[in-house]
Amino acid sequence: MKTLTNIFIGRSGCGKGTQIEQLTQSVESDDWKRVFHLEAGDRFRNFIKGESYSSQLTKEISEDGGLQPEFLSIWAWGGELAKGFKKISIFLLMEHLAD
């Protein structure tokens, strides 16, 4: 079994999620293929809803349209990988470009 990695990068609303959904449905129709879809955006959005000091600082940066510290992306990706990654045949990564 060959492993395949796809990375979808683009602005919000450009269709990354739709493309990933369609690709996932297509490849999972084969019983042997499993997909791991990494989208750290939900983890990040939940983080800025929190009440911690770090969450509030991050929310302020987001509301001001600023660039978040790189370690937050690493934290979000790392957490999702640690939580859900298993031996897979297809790995899909979705990353949002800043507007």
C-alpha distances in whole Angstrom, upper triangle without the diagonal:
4,7,10,13,16,20,23,26,29,33,33,33,31,29,26,26,26,23,21,22,21,18,17,19,17,13,14,16,12,12,9,9,11,13,15,18,21,24,27,30,30,30,33,35,35,36,39,41,41,45,44,46,42,41,45,45,41,43,46,43,41,45,46,43,43,39,38,37,34,34,33,30,29,30,29,25,25,26,24,21,23,23,20,17,15,11,9,7,10,13,17,20,23,26,30,32,36,38
4,6,10,13,17,20,23,26,30,31,31,29,26,23,24,24,21,19,21,20,16,16,18,16,13,15,16,14,14,11,10,12,13,14,17,19,22,25,28,29,29,31,33,34,35,38,39,40,43,43,44,41,40,43,43,39,41,43,41,39,42,44,41,40,37,35,35,31,31,31,28,27,28,27,23,24,25,23,20,22,23,20,17,15,12,9,6,9,11,14,17,21,24,27,29,33,35
4,7,10,13,17,20,23,27,28,28,26,24,21,21,22,19,16,18,19,15,14,17,16,12,14,16,14,15,12,9,10,10,11,14,15,19,21,24,25,25,27,30,31,31,34,36,36,40,39,40,37,36,39,39,35,37,40,37,35,39,40,37,36,33,32,31,28,28,27,24,23,24,23,19,20,22,19,16,19,20,17,13,12,9,7,4,6,8,11,14,17,20,24,26,29,32
4,7,10,13,17,20,23,24,25,23,20,17,18,19,16,13,16,16,12,12,15,14,11,13,16,14,16,13,10,10,9,11,12,14,17,19,22,24,24,26,28,29,30,32,34,35,39,38,39,36,35,38,37,33,35,37,35,33,36,37,34,34,31,30,29,26,26,26,22,22,24,22,18,19,21,18,16,19,20,17,14,14,12,9,6,5,6,8,11,14,17,21,23,26,29
4,7,10,13,17,20,21,22,20,18,15,16,17,14,12,15,15,12,12,16,15,13,15,18,17,18,16,13,12,10,10,10,11,14,16,19,21,21,22,25,26,27,29,31,32,35,35,36,32,31,34,34,30,31,34,31,29,33,34,31,30,27,26,26,22,23,23,19,18,20,19,15,17,19,16,14,17,18,16,13,14,13,10,8,6,5,6,8,11,14,17,19,23,25
4,7,10,13,17,18,18,16,15,11,13,14,11,9,13,13,10,11,15,14,12,15,18,18,19,18,14,13,11,10,10,10,12,15,17,19,20,21,23,25,26,27,29,31,35,34,35,31,30,33,32,28,30,32,30,27,30,31,28,28,25,24,25,22,23,22,18,18,21,18,15,17,19,16,15,19,19,17,15,16,16,13,11,8,6,5,6,9,11,14,16,20,22
4,6,10,13,15,16,14,13,10,11,14,11,10,13,14,12,13,17,17,16,18,21,21,23,21,17,16,13,12,10,10,10,13,14,17,18,18,20,23,23,25,27,29,32,31,32,29,27,30,29,25,26,29,26,24,27,28,24,24,21,21,21,18,20,19,15,16,18,16,13,16,18,15,15,18,19,17,16,18,18,15,14,11,8,6,5,6,8,11,12,16,19
4,7,10,11,12,10,9,6,9,11,9,8,12,13,11,13,16,16,16,18,21,22,24,23,19,18,14,13,11,10,10,12,13,16,17,18,19,21,23,23,25,28,31,31,32,28,26,29,28,24,25,27,24,22,25,26,22,22,20,20,21,19,20,19,15,17,19,17,14,18,19,16,17,20,21,19,18,20,21,18,17,13,11,8,6,5,6,8,10,14,16
4,7,9,11,9,10,7,10,13,11,11,15,16,15,16,20,20,20,22,25,26,28,27,23,21,18,16,13,12,11,13,12,16,17,17,18,21,22,22,24,27,30,30,30,26,25,27,26,22,23,24,22,19,22,23,19,19,17,17,19,17,19,18,14,16,19,16,14,18,20,18,18,22,22,21,20,23,24,21,20,17,14,11,8,6,5,6,7,10,12
4,7,8,6,8,7,10,12,12,13,15,17,17,18,21,22,22,24,26,28,30,30,26,24,20,19,16,15,13,14,13,16,18,17,18,21,22,21,24,26,29,30,30,26,25,26,25,22,22,23,20,18,20,21,17,18,16,17,19,18,20,19,16,18,20,18,17,20,22,20,21,24,25,23,23,26,27,24,24,20,17,14,12,8,7,5,5,8,9
4,6,6,9,9,11,13,14,15,17,18,19,20,23,24,25,26,29,30,32,32,28,27,23,21,18,16,14,14,12,15,18,16,16,20,21,20,22,25,28,28,28,25,23,24,23,20,19,21,18,15,17,18,14,15,14,16,19,18,20,18,16,19,21,18,18,22,23,21,22,26,26,25,25,28,30,27,27,23,20,17,14,11,9,6,5,7,7
4,6,8,8,9,12,13,14,15,17,19,20,22,23,24,25,28,30,32,32,28,26,22,21,17,16,13,13,11,13,16,14,14,17,19,18,19,22,25,26,27,24,22,22,22,19,18,19,18,14,16,17,14,16,15,16,19,19,21,18,16,20,21,18,18,22,22,20,22,25,25,24,25,28,29,27,27,23,21,17,15,11,9,6,7,8,8
4,6,8,8,9,11,13,14,16,17,19,20,22,23,24,26,29,31,31,28,26,22,21,18,17,14,16,13,15,18,17,16,19,21,20,21,25,28,29,30,27,25,25,25,22,21,22,21,17,18,20,17,19,19,20,23,22,24,22,20,23,24,20,20,24,24,22,24,27,26,25,26,29,30,28,27,23,21,18,16,12,12,10,11,12,11
4,6,8,9,10,12,14,14,16,18,19,20,22,23,25,27,30,30,26,25,22,21,18,17,15,17,15,17,20,19,19,22,24,23,24,28,31,32,32,30,27,28,28,24,23,25,23,20,21,22,19,21,20,21,24,23,25,23,20,23,25,22,21,25,25,23,24,28,27,26,26,29,30,27,26,22,20,16,15,12,12,10,10,12,12
4,6,5,6,9,10,11,12,14,16,17,18,20,22,24,26,27,23,22,19,18,15,16,14,16,15,16,20,20,19,22,24,24,25,28,31,32,33,31,28,29,29,26,25,27,25,22,23,25,22,23,22,23,26,24,26,24,21,23,25,21,20,24,24,22,23,26,26,24,24,26,27,24,23,19,18,14,14,11,12,11,13,15,15
4,5,5,6,9,10,11,12,14,15,16,18,20,22,24,24,21,19,16,15,12,12,10,13,12,14,17,17,17,20,22,22,24,27,30,31,32,29,26,28,28,24,24,26,24,21,23,25,21,23,21,21,23,22,23,21,18,20,22,18,17,21,21,18,19,23,22,20,20,23,24,21,20,16,14,11,10,7,9,9,11,14,15
4,5,5,6,9,10,10,12,14,15,16,18,21,22,23,19,17,14,14,10,11,9,12,11,12,15,16,16,18,21,21,22,25,29,29,31,28,25,27,28,24,23,26,25,21,23,25,22,24,22,22,24,23,24,21,18,20,21,18,17,20,20,17,18,22,20,18,19,21,23,20,19,16,14,10,10,8,10,10,13,16,17
4,5,5,6,9,10,11,12,14,15,17,20,22,23,19,18,15,15,13,14,13,16,15,16,19,20,19,21,24,25,25,28,32,33,34,32,29,31,31,28,27,29,28,24,26,28,25,27,26,26,28,26,27,25,22,24,25,21,20,24,23,20,21,25,23,21,22,23,24,21,20,17,16,13,13,11,13,14,16,19,19
4,5,5,6,8,10,11,12,14,16,18,20,21,17,16,14,14,12,14,13,17,16,18,20,21,21,24,26,27,28,30,34,35,36,33,30,33,33,29,29,31,29,26,28,30,27,28,26,26,28,26,27,25,22,24,25,22,20,23,24,20,21,24,23,21,21,22,23,19,18,14,14,11,12,10,13,14,16,19,20
4,5,5,6,9,10,11,12,14,16,18,18,15,13,10,11,8,10,10,14,14,15,18,19,20,21,24,25,26,28,32,32,34,31,29,31,31,28,27,30,29,25,28,30,27,27,26,25,26,24,25,23,20,21,22,19,17,20,20,17,17,21,20,17,17,18,19,16,15,11,11,7,9,8,12,13,16,19,21
4,6,5,6,9,10,11,12,15,17,18,15,13,11,12,9,12,12,16,16,16,19,20,20,22,24,26,26,28,32,33,35,32,30,32,33,29,28,31,30,27,29,31,28,29,28,27,29,27,28,25,22,24,24,21,19,22,22,18,19,22,20,17,18,19,20,17,16,13,13,10,12,11,15,16,19,22,23
4,5,5,6,9,10,11,14,16,17,14,14,12,14,12,15,15,19,19,19,22,24,24,25,28,29,30,32,36,37,39,36,33,35,36,32,32,35,33,30,32,34,31,32,31,30,32,30,31,28,25,27,27,24,22,25,25,21,22,25,23,20,20,21,21,18,17,14,14,12,14,14,17,18,21,24,25
4,5,5,6,8,10,12,14,15,12,11,9,12,11,14,15,18,19,20,22,24,24,26,28,30,31,33,37,37,39,36,33,36,36,32,32,35,34,30,33,35,31,32,30,30,31,29,29,28,24,25,26,23,21,23,24,20,20,23,22,19,18,19,19,15,13,10,11,9,12,13,16,18,21,24,25
4,5,5,6,8,10,12,13,10,9,7,9,8,12,13,17,18,18,20,23,23,24,27,28,29,31,35,35,37,34,32,35,35,32,32,35,33,30,32,35,32,33,31,30,31,28,29,27,23,24,25,22,19,22,22,18,18,21,19,16,16,16,16,13,12,9,10,9,12,13,17,19,22,25,27
4,6,5,6,9,11,13,11,10,9,12,12,15,17,20,21,21,23,25,25,26,29,31,31,33,37,38,40,37,35,37,38,34,34,37,36,33,35,37,34,35,34,33,34,32,32,30,27,28,28,25,23,25,25,21,21,24,22,18,19,19,19,15,14,12,14,13,16,16,20,22,25,28,29
4,6,6,8,11,12,10,11,10,14,14,17,19,22,23,24,26,28,28,29,32,34,34,36,40,41,42,40,37,40,40,37,37,40,38,35,37,39,36,37,35,34,36,33,34,32,29,29,30,27,25,27,27,23,23,26,24,21,20,20,19,16,13,12,14,13,17,17,21,23,26,29,30
4,5,6,9,9,6,8,8,11,12,16,18,22,23,23,25,28,28,29,31,33,34,36,40,40,42,39,37,40,40,36,37,40,38,35,38,40,37,37,35,34,35,32,32,31,27,28,29,26,23,25,25,21,20,23,22,18,17,17,16,12,10,9,11,12,15,17,21,23,26,29,31
4,5,6,8,6,6,7,11,12,16,18,21,23,23,24,27,28,28,30,33,33,35,38,39,41,38,36,39,40,36,36,40,38,35,38,40,37,38,36,34,35,33,33,31,28,28,28,25,23,24,24,20,20,22,21,17,16,15,15,11,10,10,12,13,16,18,22,24,27,31,32
4,6,9,8,9,11,14,16,19,21,25,26,26,28,30,31,31,34,36,36,38,41,42,44,42,39,42,43,39,39,43,41,38,41,43,40,41,39,38,39,36,36,34,31,32,32,29,27,28,28,24,23,26,24,20,20,19,18,15,13,13,16,16,20,21,25,27,30,33,35
4,6,6,9,11,15,17,20,23,26,28,28,29,32,33,33,35,38,38,40,43,44,46,43,41,44,45,41,41,45,43,40,43,45,42,43,40,39,40,37,37,35,32,32,32,30,27,28,28,25,23,26,24,21,20,18,16,13,11,12,15,17,20,22,26,29,32,35,37
4,6,8,11,14,17,21,23,26,28,28,29,32,33,33,35,38,38,39,43,43,45,43,41,44,45,41,42,45,44,41,43,46,43,44,41,40,40,37,37,35,32,32,32,30,27,28,27,24,23,24,23,19,18,16,15,12,11,13,16,18,21,24,27,30,33,37,38
4,7,10,13,16,20,23,26,28,28,29,31,33,33,35,37,38,39,43,43,45,42,40,43,44,41,41,45,43,41,43,45,43,43,40,39,39,36,35,34,31,30,31,28,25,26,26,23,21,23,22,18,16,14,12,9,8,11,14,16,20,23,26,30,32,36,38
4,7,10,13,16,19,22,25,25,26,28,30,30,32,34,35,36,40,40,42,39,37,40,41,37,38,41,40,37,40,42,39,39,37,35,35,32,32,31,28,27,28,25,22,23,23,20,18,20,20,16,14,12,11,7,6,7,11,13,16,19,23,26,29,32,34
4,7,10,13,16,19,22,21,22,25,26,26,28,31,32,33,36,36,38,35,34,37,37,34,35,38,37,34,37,39,36,36,34,32,32,30,29,28,25,24,24,22,19,20,20,17,15,17,16,12,11,9,9,6,6,6,9,11,14,17,20,24,27,30,32
4,6,10,13,16,18,18,19,22,23,23,25,28,29,30,33,33,35,32,31,34,34,31,31,35,33,30,33,35,33,33,30,29,29,26,26,24,21,21,22,19,16,17,17,14,13,15,14,11,10,10,10,6,7,5,6,7,11,13,17,20,23,26,28
4,6,10,12,15,15,16,18,20,20,22,24,26,26,30,30,32,29,27,30,31,27,28,31,30,28,30,33,30,30,27,25,26,23,22,21,18,17,18,15,13,14,14,10,9,12,11,8,7,8,9,7,8,6,5,6,8,11,14,18,21,24,26
4,6,10,12,12,13,16,17,18,19,22,23,24,28,28,30,27,25,28,28,25,25,28,27,24,27,29,27,27,24,23,23,21,21,19,16,16,16,13,11,13,13,9,10,13,12,9,9,11,13,10,11,8,6,5,6,8,11,14,18,20,23
4,6,9,10,10,12,14,15,16,19,20,22,25,25,26,23,21,25,25,21,22,25,24,21,24,26,24,23,21,19,20,17,17,15,12,12,13,10,7,10,10,7,7,11,10,9,9,12,14,13,14,11,8,6,5,6,9,12,15,18,21
4,6,7,8,10,11,13,14,16,17,19,23,23,24,21,19,22,22,18,19,22,20,18,21,23,20,20,18,17,18,16,16,13,11,12,12,9,8,11,11,8,10,13,12,11,12,16,18,16,17,14,11,8,6,5,7,9,13,15,18
4,6,5,6,9,10,11,13,15,16,19,19,20,17,15,18,19,15,16,19,18,15,18,21,18,18,16,14,15,13,13,10,8,9,9,5,6,9,9,7,9,12,12,12,13,17,19,18,20,17,14,12,9,8,8,9,13,14,17
4,5,5,6,9,10,11,13,15,18,18,20,17,14,17,17,13,13,17,15,13,15,18,16,16,14,13,14,14,14,11,9,12,11,8,9,12,12,10,13,16,15,15,17,20,23,22,23,20,16,14,11,9,8,8,11,12,15
4,5,5,6,8,10,11,13,17,17,19,17,14,16,18,14,14,17,17,14,16,19,18,18,17,15,17,17,16,13,12,14,13,9,11,13,12,10,13,15,14,14,16,20,23,22,23,21,18,15,13,11,11,12,15,16,18
4,6,5,6,9,10,11,15,15,17,14,12,15,16,13,13,17,16,14,17,20,19,18,17,14,15,15,14,10,10,12,9,6,9,11,9,8,12,13,12,13,15,19,22,22,24,21,18,16,14,13,13,13,16,17,19
4,5,5,6,9,10,14,13,15,12,9,12,13,9,10,13,13,11,14,16,15,15,13,11,12,12,12,8,8,11,9,6,9,12,10,11,14,15,15,16,18,22,25,24,26,23,20,18,15,13,12,12,14,14,17
4,5,5,7,9,13,14,15,13,10,12,13,10,9,13,13,10,12,15,14,15,15,12,15,15,15,11,12,15,13,10,13,15,14,13,17,18,17,18,21,24,27,26,28,25,22,20,17,15,14,13,15,15,16
4,6,5,7,11,12,14,12,9,12,14,11,10,14,15,13,15,18,18,18,18,15,17,17,16,13,13,16,13,11,14,15,13,13,17,17,16,17,20,24,27,26,29,26,23,21,19,17,16,16,19,18,20
4,5,5,9,9,11,9,6,9,11,8,9,12,13,12,14,17,17,16,16,13,14,15,13,10,12,14,11,9,13,14,12,13,17,17,16,18,21,24,28,27,30,27,24,22,19,18,17,16,19,18,20
4,5,8,9,10,8,5,6,8,6,5,9,10,9,10,13,14,14,14,11,13,15,14,11,13,15,13,12,15,17,15,16,20,20,20,21,24,28,31,30,32,30,26,24,21,19,18,16,18,17,18
4,7,9,11,11,7,8,11,10,8,11,13,11,12,16,16,17,18,15,17,19,18,14,16,19,16,14,18,19,17,18,21,22,20,22,25,29,32,32,34,31,28,26,23,21,20,19,21,20,21
4,6,9,9,6,7,11,10,9,12,14,14,15,18,19,19,19,16,17,19,18,14,17,18,15,14,18,19,16,18,21,21,20,22,25,29,32,32,35,32,29,27,25,23,22,21,23,22,24
4,7,8,6,6,10,11,10,12,15,15,16,18,20,20,20,18,19,21,19,16,19,21,18,17,21,22,19,21,24,24,23,25,28,32,35,36,38,36,33,31,28,27,25,24,26,24,26
4,5,5,6,9,10,11,12,14,15,16,19,20,19,19,16,17,19,17,14,18,19,16,16,20,20,18,20,23,23,22,25,27,31,34,35,38,35,32,31,28,27,25,24,26,24,26
4,5,5,6,9,10,11,13,14,15,17,19,17,18,15,15,18,16,14,18,19,16,17,21,21,20,22,25,24,24,27,29,33,36,37,39,37,34,32,29,27,25,24,25,23,25
4,5,5,6,9,10,11,12,14,16,17,15,15,12,11,14,12,10,14,15,13,14,17,18,17,19,22,21,22,25,26,30,33,34,36,34,30,29,25,24,22,21,22,20,23
4,6,5,6,9,10,10,12,14,15,14,15,12,12,15,13,11,14,16,13,13,17,18,16,18,21,21,21,23,26,29,32,33,35,32,29,27,24,22,20,19,21,19,21
4,5,5,6,9,10,10,12,14,14,15,12,14,17,16,13,16,19,16,16,20,21,20,21,25,25,24,27,29,33,36,36,38,36,32,30,27,25,23,21,22,20,21
4,5,5,6,9,10,11,13,11,12,10,11,14,14,12,15,17,16,16,20,21,20,22,25,25,25,28,29,33,36,36,38,35,32,30,26,24,22,20,21,18,20
4,5,5,6,9,10,11,9,10,7,9,12,12,9,12,14,13,13,16,18,17,19,22,22,23,25,26,30,33,33,35,32,28,26,23,21,18,16,17,15,17
4,5,5,6,9,10,10,11,10,12,15,15,12,14,17,16,15,18,20,19,20,23,24,24,26,28,32,35,34,36,33,29,27,24,21,19,17,17,15,16
4,5,5,6,9,9,11,10,13,16,17,14,17,19,18,18,21,23,22,24,27,28,27,29,31,35,38,37,39,36,32,30,26,24,21,19,19,16,16
4,6,5,6,5,7,7,10,13,14,12,14,17,17,17,19,21,21,22,25,26,27,28,30,34,36,36,37,34,30,28,24,22,19,16,16,13,14
4,5,5,6,7,7,11,13,15,12,13,17,16,15,18,21,20,21,24,25,25,26,28,32,34,34,35,32,28,25,22,19,16,13,13,11,11
4,5,8,10,11,14,17,19,16,17,21,20,19,22,24,24,24,27,29,28,30,31,35,38,37,38,35,31,28,25,22,19,16,16,13,13
4,5,9,11,14,17,19,17,18,21,21,21,23,26,26,26,29,31,31,32,33,37,40,39,40,36,33,30,26,23,20,17,16,13,12
4,7,9,13,15,17,15,16,20,20,19,21,24,24,24,27,29,29,30,31,35,37,36,37,33,30,27,23,20,17,14,13,9,9
4,6,10,12,15,13,14,17,18,18,20,22,23,24,26,28,28,29,30,34,36,35,36,33,30,27,23,20,17,14,13,9,10
4,7,9,12,11,11,14,15,15,17,19,20,21,23,25,26,27,28,31,33,33,33,30,27,24,20,18,14,12,11,8,10
4,6,8,7,8,11,12,12,14,16,17,18,20,22,23,24,25,29,31,31,32,29,25,23,19,17,14,12,12,10,13
4,5,6,8,9,10,12,14,15,16,18,19,21,22,24,24,28,30,30,32,29,25,23,20,18,15,15,14,13,16
4,5,6,7,9,10,11,12,14,16,17,18,20,22,22,25,27,27,28,26,22,21,17,16,13,13,13,13,16
4,5,5,6,9,10,10,12,14,15,16,18,20,20,24,26,26,28,26,22,21,17,17,15,16,16,16,19
4,5,5,6,9,10,10,12,14,15,16,18,19,23,25,25,27,25,21,20,16,15,13,13,15,14,18
4,5,5,6,8,10,11,12,14,15,17,17,21,23,23,24,21,18,16,13,12,10,11,12,13,16
4,6,5,6,8,10,10,12,14,15,15,19,21,21,23,21,17,16,13,14,12,14,15,16,20
4,6,5,6,9,10,10,12,14,15,19,21,22,24,22,18,18,15,15,14,15,17,18,21
4,6,5,6,9,10,11,12,13,17,20,20,22,20,16,15,12,12,11,13,15,16,19
4,5,5,6,9,10,11,11,15,17,17,19,17,13,12,9,10,10,13,15,17,20
4,5,5,6,8,10,10,14,16,17,19,18,14,14,12,14,14,16,19,20,24
4,5,5,6,9,10,14,17,17,20,19,16,16,14,15,15,17,20,21,25
4,5,5,6,8,11,15,15,17,16,12,12,11,12,13,16,19,21,24
4,5,6,5,9,12,12,15,14,11,11,11,13,14,17,20,22,26
4,6,6,9,12,14,17,17,14,15,14,17,18,20,23,25,28
4,6,9,13,14,17,17,14,15,15,17,18,21,24,26,29
4,6,10,11,14,13,11,12,13,15,17,20,23,26,29
4,7,8,11,11,9,11,12,15,17,20,24,26,29
4,6,10,11,10,13,15,18,20,24,27,29,32
4,7,9,10,13,16,19,22,25,28,31,34
4,6,7,11,13,17,20,23,26,29,32
4,7,10,13,17,20,24,26,30,32
4,7,10,13,17,20,23,26,28
4,7,10,13,17,19,23,25
4,7,10,13,16,20,22
4,7,10,13,16,19
4,7,10,13,15
4,7,10,12
4,6,9
4,6
4
